[in-house]
């Protein structure tokens, strides 16, 4: 049986997982390449268990996440809007955020450009071939640990230095990805300053800044058209392990966030007016002693258009210990809800298993 683009394959004859993975992973075609073979149904390896198939037509949908206009950067009312959203929902959108619109367009275009490369070009950045452990092209999340695979390809870029970016990041997207990160940093610092102020942290010194955003990573995500989106997911239910995530969506949409009621989902509308989605990660939930809450979210597959999204994760450094900040515990004499954990241990735990909602946070619970 051939998996070449010259001999399109149909999902009905895909029964051998090793041959499927050979085509998708080892030959660098990804899900994009699979989707472009003309298949008319999802391979069985991508069919999610019934409990993971969230039918958006039958779930309870709450109102959308807050949209915060940051045009007046120093308005005290803005601080309350940001903190309230981080406490109640863990997700919000920002507009007039000072990240130039042309930067957002450029990184989206670069994402399409990278995933439009021939398979043998993308293959250079797989785990086995990449010149750097900080540059990784892959598919799904943790294929070896997943009961069912996710309908997504990605390029993960962990920032270490400008020299490594220059030497190892793909030329099709390195300048655009770096510019998105650099132009987003003032927004990140503004948000963290506001969020920390409510936690009794009046000044973010160099040590605090390194703890909150000492490491950075950007993902370029590609969600190809799917013939049976109701049977699979783009990304399974999870919360991020970051301090904050700055997400750039395109105009396709597909992101859903767990509602406060626990049995409902909030549709996060596709980007408009250059909006960016901000979400609290597990690290900030731990540092805030649970005051700010990371939210469970997932991405649906869709049958009509290819979708891209670009999340920029700001995190503690791998060597940092994370736990409730002393300033937080001093506010009302709170008892810590989380123990001190090495951040690299926390992320290692996250990446050893399939997406499983918010269970990763249990790793740090006292």
N, C-alpha and C positions, 0 to 999 in steps of 0.2 A: 504493500500500500504506500502510495507516494503522498507526501505532504507539501510538495513544491507548489509554487504559485502557478506553474504551468498546468498542474493537474488539480484543480479545485476540489476540496474535500467537503463532504456533507456530514453534519453531526451524526446522522443515523448510522454511519459506518465507522465512527470513532469509538472504539471500544478498548483500545490498548493505551493505558495511561502513559507508559514509557514512551511510546511513539508520539503521543500528543505533546508531552513535555519536551521531547526532542525538537519538535517543530517550534514550539512556543519559546522555550528557554534556551536550549543548547544551540539552536540555529539563529536566535535573536529576533524571531518574527514577532514575538509578543502576542497579546490578545488582538492588537490592531491587525497584525498579519492574518490571524485566524479569522477575524471578522471579514476581512477582504477576500477570503476564498469563496465567498458566496454561500456559506452555510445557512441553513434555514431553521435550525433549532440549536439550542444550547447543548454542548456536550455534557454528558452525565456528571463529569467531574466538577461542573460549575453549578449544578442544581442544589440549591440550599435546602436544608431541612425545613419542614413546614413552619417550625417555630421561628425561623429566621426570615421567612418570606413575609415582608410587611407590605400588604396590599394598600397602596395609598388611596384607593377608592373606598376602602372600608374602615380605615382607621379614623379615630377622632382627631380632627385637626384644630389646634388652638390658633389664636391670633399670632401674627408673625413676631419675630424678635424685635426689640427696640431699635429704632433708627435715630442716631444722635448726630446732629449738625454741629461740627466743630469749627465753624467759621469764626466764632468769637472765642479764641483760644484760651483767654484768661477769665472768662465769665465763671464766677463761683457756682452758678447753677449747673454748668457743664460738669463740674466735679461730682455733684450729687447724681446726675443722670448716669455717669460712667460707673460709679460705685454701686448704685442701686441695681443696675443691669448685671454687674458682676456677681452681686449677692443673690439676686432672685432668679436669674436665668443662666448666667454663665456665658451667654452669647449676645452680641449686639452688632449692629452695623454702624459704620461711621461714614459721613459724607463731608466734603470740604475739609479733608484731613491733611492737606498740603503735600501729599504724594502726587507728583505731576501725572496727568492723565496720559501723556505720551510715554511715560515710563511703564505704566500699566499695559498699554497697548503693545509696547515693544516686547515685554516678557511673555505675553500671550502669543504673539506672533512667533517668537523664538521657540516656544514650547511646541507649536505645530511644526516648526521647521525641524526640530530635533527628531520628533516622532515620525516625520516624513522621510527620514533617512533610510537608505537601504538596510536590510537586516544585518548584513555583515559589518556595517559601520556602527550600528547600535551594539552589536555583539562585543565590541571592544571594551564596553563599560560594564559587562556582567561581572558577577562576583569572581568568576574564574579568570577573567581576562583583564579587568580594570587595572590601570597602572597605579591606582591609589585606593586604599580601603575606604577612603572618604568620598568616593565617586561610585555610584552604583545604579545600574540600569536593571530593572527587574519587573516582575509581574505579581499580581495578587499581593498578599501581605507576608505570611510565613507559610509557603506551600507545604513544607514538610509536616507542619503541625495542624493544618486545616482539614476539617471534615469535607468541606466544599470550598472551592477556590473563588476568588473575587474577580470581577470583570474589569480589570484595571491594569495598565502599565504605568511605570513611574521611573523617573530619574531622580535619585536622591543625592544632594550635594551638601556635605558637611563642611562648613567653613573652618579652615585652620589658619591660612595665611594668604596674602595676596600672591605670593610666589607660587603656592600650590594651585591656586585658581588659574594663574597664567599657564602653568605647566600641564595641568591634568584635567581641568574642566573642559567639556566639549566646546569647540570654537563656535558652534551654532547658537549657543545660548549663554556662554559664560559672562559676557559683558552685560547682557540684559538682566540676568539673574542677580549679578552683583549690584547693578544699579537699583534694582527693586529693593534689595536688602538695605543698601546705603540710604536711599531716599525714604525708606520706611522707619529708619532708626529714630529720627526726631519724634515721630508719632508714638513709637514704642516707649521712649523715655518719658514723654508727656503722660501717657496712660499709666505707666508704673509710678510716676511721681504722685499722681492723683490717687491711685489705689493704695499706695503705701501711706499716704497722709491719713486716710481713714483708719489705718491699722496702727496709728500712733508713731509711725516712722516719719519724722519731720524732715529729715534730710537723707538723701541717698548718696552716701559717700562711695569711694571707689570700691571698697570691700562689698558693700551692699549691691552695687551695680554688677559686679562680677558674679555674685550669688544669683541675682535675678536674670541676667542676660549674658553670662560669661561665655556661653557657647551658642552657636547659631547654625541653623540648617534650613535649606530650602528644598522643597520637592516640586518637580514638574510632573503633574498627574495627567494621564490621558485615559479617557473612558470611551472606548469605541462603541459604535452602534451595536445593539444587541437584539437578536431575533426574538428572544423570549425574556424580556426584562422582568416579568412577574416571577420568574423562576430563580433568579440570581440577585446579586447585589454588586454595586460598584465598590463599595467599602462597607464592611460589616460594622455592627454596633461597637463603639469604643469611645473612650475619652482620650484626649491628647496627654502626653506626659510632660509637656512644656510648661513654662511659666505663662507665656501668652503665645497665641497663634494669630498671625495676621494672614487672612485668606483672601486671595484674589480669585473671584469666580469669573466665568464668561457669561454669556447671555442665555445659556441653555438651562441651567438650574438642575436641581436634583438632590440638594442637601436638606436633611431633616434633623431636627434636634428634639430630644426627649422633653416633653412638657413637664411642668411642675406637678401635675396630677399623677405622673408616673405611667398612666395608661393612654397617653396621647402624644402626638408628634406635632412639632411646629415646622412648617415649611419655610425655609429661608429663601426668599425670592432671588432669582439671578441678578447679577450686578446691573445697576443702573446709575447713571450720573457718577460713574467712577467710584461707587461705594466699595468699601472693604469690610469683610466680616472679621470681628475680633472674638476670640473665645479664651476663656480661662482654662489653663491646663492643670493637671494633677499637682504639679510642683507648687503652683500658687495656692491651690486648695490646702496643701499641707503647710506651707509657710504661713498662711493666714489662719491656721487652726480651724479650717472649715468655714470661715466667714465668706470667702469667695469660693464658688463651686464650679468645678469642671462639669461639663454636661455631656451626656451620652449623645452621640450623633452617628449618622450613617449616610451613605450616598446610594441612591437608586441607579439602576441601569436604565437606558432608554433606547427605543427602537428607531428614533427619527434622526438624531444628529450626534456626531462626535462631540465630546465635551472635554474641556481642559480646566484645571484649577491649579493654583500655585499657592500653597501654604508656606509661610515663612515662620519658622519656630524659633523663639528665643527661650533659652534654657539655662539652668545652672550648669557649671562645668562638671564633667564626669567625676572629678576628685572632691567635689563639694558635698558636705553633709547637709541634708535638708531636714527640717523639722519646724514646728511652730516658732515664729520669731519671738524673742524675749519681749519685745515691745508690745506684741499682741497679748501675751499672757498677763502683762502688767495692767492692761486696760481695766478689766473687771476681776482681776485675780483668777483668770480662767485656768482650768486644768488642761494640759495638753491632750489632744485627741489622737495625736500621731507621735510616733517615736522618731528619733534621729536616725536617718538612713543615708547611706552613701548613694549619691545620685546615680552613679554607674551601676550599682546593684539594682536600683529601682528600674532603670531602663532595660537592663539585661533581663529582668523578670518579664517585662512587657514584651520584649522581642523573642522570647522563648515559646510563646503560645499564640494561638489564634486570637482574633478579636473576640472579646467576651464581655462587652458592655463596660461597666465601671469596676470590674473585679480587681484590676491592678491596684487600685487604691488600698485594698485590704492588706497589701504587703507592708504598708506603713502604719496601719492602725494599731494602737496599743491594746 
